[in-house]
């Protein structure tokens, strides 16, 4: 059995797992290192085959099933472990695939190590040895690649080598359990260095620091180890008129719906239950026609939650049939609405993202600025997409990229607002798919840093990683995708 991993964006085959013989419950070891971008939709496809011959041609093997997902879905799942049914063969249950992702934060990390040895085997007939060490990382195919050589310590059987710093990726390619081989030699001027001995370890073992685990048969001991890091609302016009930004064209999503879909489809992967409260502002509500600036799009005051992005779009279209759009346009109520939720959970367990889609007309600028300055202290970010041809000077001011937003002389603690005008992303060729991907990328690009700045300012540390998933009957398992 093998799995072929494909990125469906470009139909680029990343590679194939190893073949596991004669099993219906394979546990694949081979890992794939993918660049992960929070702000982009990275589609993946996994194809499973039963190997019948040595042929690399997939059509020569039996297809067992496939599944599709996004990289964000895997990363956003509890413990970054996603279980999905395999499909693709009509009328047949194809089993389940378990996908795990592990962040190679160690790509940026470095480790500083120092070793010493005691009573090394004497190789020189005259005098003592001149020992040095060579470190190798193991590759997927079982070969070894040299990744570090220490200096030579002259004339001793009890050397203490200088500490050295090496990128973790160079040591183990991001896999903490991968074998690291170490050889010890006695240096000779003519290059025919005498082999003293060797041992194997792993990054996980080394990270335990000075301990009985890091004393090796060759009489080498790890002296020290350290690691370092480099460090849904709306407004505008009669929806039945084609001049309205809310115009319900039966053949095409309007700008509000397109912007919502573009941003929402990416960010929803990080929400565990995919239930989103959706609010409208600037409309007269039935039955009495009162103007509201925070009404539930689905019409349910008790439960404004919609099921996924499709559920929000449905509620949006439904609300356009039942409410009468009406000025003025006040932003502060929805910002404060979300802020109340965010204020209730400041322990780092939740982070809120408010997406506001607007034609840019704003009637309560002073109150909105105050609401944003207060919200900057909370675990939340605000994305504003401006639709239509209006001037968006007020929205640019709220964005605070050039001048940090302030209210009553008080500066916002963090920049939490990202604004983009929708019209900048309308592809002249009419290819909305590409333009919406660019729009989502730009509005979501600042969210990770805003999230981290909140956590750091509150001294909140990530939870320890959960133990790796071990399938029933297996004792050990580790995998990136």
GIKA-V956306 format. One record per pair of residues at least 24 apart in sequence whose C-alpha atoms are under 7 Angstrom apart, sorted by the first residue. I is the first residue (numbers start at 1). GAP is how many residues later the second one is. D is the distance in Angstrom with one decimal. If there is no record, write none. Layout:
i gap d
I GAP D
I GAP D
//
This chain:
i gap d
1 48 5.6
1 49 4.5
1 50 5.6
2 46 5.9
2 47 5.5
2 48 6.7
3 43 6.6
3 44 5.5
3 45 4.5
3 46 6.4
4 42 5.8
4 43 5.1
4 44 6.4
5 40 6.0
5 41 4.8
5 42 6.6
6 38 5.7
6 39 5.0
6 40 6.2
7 36 5.8
7 37 4.5
7 38 6.1
8 35 5.4
8 36 5.4
8 37 6.2
9 34 6.0
29 450 6.2
31 448 5.9
31 449 5.1
31 450 5.6
32 448 6.3
32 449 5.5
39 401 6.7
39 402 4.8
39 405 5.0
39 406 5.5
40 226 6.7
40 401 5.6
41 29 6.6
41 225 5.7
42 28 5.3
42 29 5.5
43 26 6.0
43 27 4.4
43 28 6.5
44 24 5.7
44 25 5.4
44 26 5.5
44 27 6.7
45 24 6.6
64 30 6.5
65 24 6.4
65 29 5.8
72 197 5.6
72 198 7.0
73 196 4.9
73 197 6.9
74 25 6.9
74 26 6.8
74 27 6.5
75 26 6.2
76 193 5.9
76 194 4.5
79 387 6.2
99 382 6.0
100 379 6.1
100 380 5.7
100 381 5.5
101 378 6.8
101 379 4.5
101 380 5.3
102 378 5.2
104 70 5.8
106 62 5.7
106 63 6.4
106 68 6.2
107 61 6.5
107 62 5.2
107 67 6.6
108 121 6.4
108 122 6.5
109 58 6.0
109 59 5.9
109 118 6.8
109 119 5.7
109 120 4.8
109 121 6.7
110 55 6.5
110 56 5.4
110 57 4.1
110 58 5.2
110 117 5.7
110 118 5.5
110 119 6.7
111 54 5.5
111 55 5.5
111 56 6.2
111 57 6.1
111 114 6.9
111 115 5.6
111 116 4.4
111 117 6.5
112 51 6.5
112 52 5.4
112 53 4.2
112 54 6.5
112 113 5.7
112 114 5.2
112 115 6.3
113 50 5.4
113 51 5.6
113 52 6.5
113 111 5.7
113 112 4.8
113 113 6.8
114 47 6.5
114 48 6.2
114 49 4.2
114 50 6.5
114 108 6.1
114 109 5.3
114 110 5.3
114 111 6.8
115 45 6.3
115 46 5.7
115 105 6.9
115 106 5.7
115 107 4.5
115 108 5.1
116 43 5.6
116 44 4.2
116 45 5.9
116 104 5.8
116 105 5.4
116 106 6.5
116 107 6.5
117 41 5.2
117 42 5.4
117 43 6.6
117 102 5.4
117 103 4.2
117 104 5.9
118 39 6.5
118 40 4.5
118 101 5.4
118 102 6.6
119 38 5.2
119 39 5.6
119 100 6.8
120 37 4.9
120 38 6.7
120 99 6.4
121 75 6.3
123 63 6.9
123 71 7.0
128 27 4.9
128 28 5.3
128 29 6.4
129 25 7.0
129 26 5.2
129 27 5.5
129 28 6.0
129 57 5.6
130 24 4.4
130 25 5.1
130 26 6.3
130 56 5.1
130 57 5.2
131 53 6.8
131 54 5.5
131 55 4.5
131 56 5.9
132 52 5.8
132 53 5.5
132 54 6.5
132 55 6.9
133 49 6.8
133 50 5.7
133 51 4.6
133 52 6.4
134 48 5.6
134 49 5.2
134 50 6.5
135 46 5.9
135 47 4.6
135 48 6.7
136 44 5.7
136 45 5.1
136 46 6.3
137 34 5.6
137 35 5.6
137 42 6.6
137 43 4.8
137 44 6.4
138 40 6.7
138 41 5.7
138 42 6.2
147 24 6.5
152 35 7.0
172 31 6.8
176 26 6.5
176 27 5.0
176 28 5.1
177 25 5.5
177 26 6.4
177 27 6.0
178 24 5.8
232 46 5.1
232 47 5.6
232 122 6.7
232 123 5.0
232 124 5.2
232 125 6.7
233 45 6.6
233 46 5.0
233 47 4.3
233 48 6.1
233 123 5.3
233 124 5.9
234 46 5.4
234 47 5.9
234 122 6.9
234 123 5.4
234 124 5.3
235 46 6.4
235 47 5.8
235 90 6.8
235 123 5.8
235 124 6.6
236 89 6.2
236 123 7.0
237 88 6.6
239 81 6.7
245 143 6.7
255 132 6.4
256 101 6.3
257 56 6.6
261 48 6.5
262 174 5.4
262 175 6.5
262 178 5.7
263 177 4.8
264 45 6.1
265 44 6.5
274 33 6.2
274 34 5.1
275 30 5.6
275 31 5.4
275 32 4.8
275 33 5.7
276 29 4.9
276 30 5.1
276 31 6.6
276 32 6.6
277 27 4.9
277 28 4.0
277 29 6.0
278 26 6.1
278 27 6.4
278 28 6.8
278 34 6.5
281 48 6.9
282 43 6.1
282 44 5.2
282 45 5.4
282 46 6.2
282 47 5.2
282 48 7.0
283 40 6.2
283 41 5.4
283 42 4.1
283 43 4.5
283 44 7.0
284 39 5.9
284 40 5.0
284 41 6.3
284 42 6.1
285 38 5.2
285 39 6.7
286 37 6.5
293 37 6.2
293 40 6.2
294 39 6.2
294 40 5.7
328 35 5.8
329 32 6.5
329 33 5.2
329 34 5.2
330 32 6.0
330 33 5.5
330 34 5.3
331 31 7.0
331 33 6.8
331 37 5.9
332 35 5.8
332 36 4.4
332 39 5.9
335 36 6.4
336 35 6.1
339 36 5.8
342 36 6.0
342 37 5.8
342 38 6.5
343 35 6.1
346 32 6.9
346 33 6.4
348 107 6.5
348 112 6.4
351 28 5.0
351 29 5.6
352 27 6.2
352 28 4.5
352 29 6.4
353 27 5.6
353 28 4.8
353 29 5.7
354 27 6.3
354 28 4.7
354 29 6.1
355 27 6.0
355 28 4.7
355 29 6.0
356 27 6.1
356 28 4.8
356 29 6.3
357 27 5.8
357 28 4.9
357 29 6.1
358 27 6.4
358 28 5.1
358 29 5.9
359 27 5.4
359 28 4.9
359 29 5.7
359 31 6.9
360 26 5.8
360 30 6.8
360 32 5.7
360 35 6.6
369 29 7.0
369 37 6.8
369 38 5.9
370 37 5.2
373 33 6.4
373 34 6.6
373 38 6.8
373 39 4.4
376 36 5.8
376 37 5.6
376 38 5.3
376 39 6.9
376 40 6.1
377 36 6.2
379 75 6.3
381 35 4.8
381 36 6.2
381 66 7.0
382 34 6.0
382 35 4.7
382 36 6.4
383 34 5.8
383 35 5.0
383 36 6.0
383 60 6.5
384 34 6.1
384 35 4.6
384 36 6.5
385 34 5.8
385 35 5.2
385 36 5.7
385 37 6.1
386 34 6.3
386 35 4.5
386 36 5.6
387 34 6.3
387 35 5.2
387 36 6.7
388 35 7.0
395 24 6.6
416 34 6.4
418 25 6.1
419 24 6.9
//
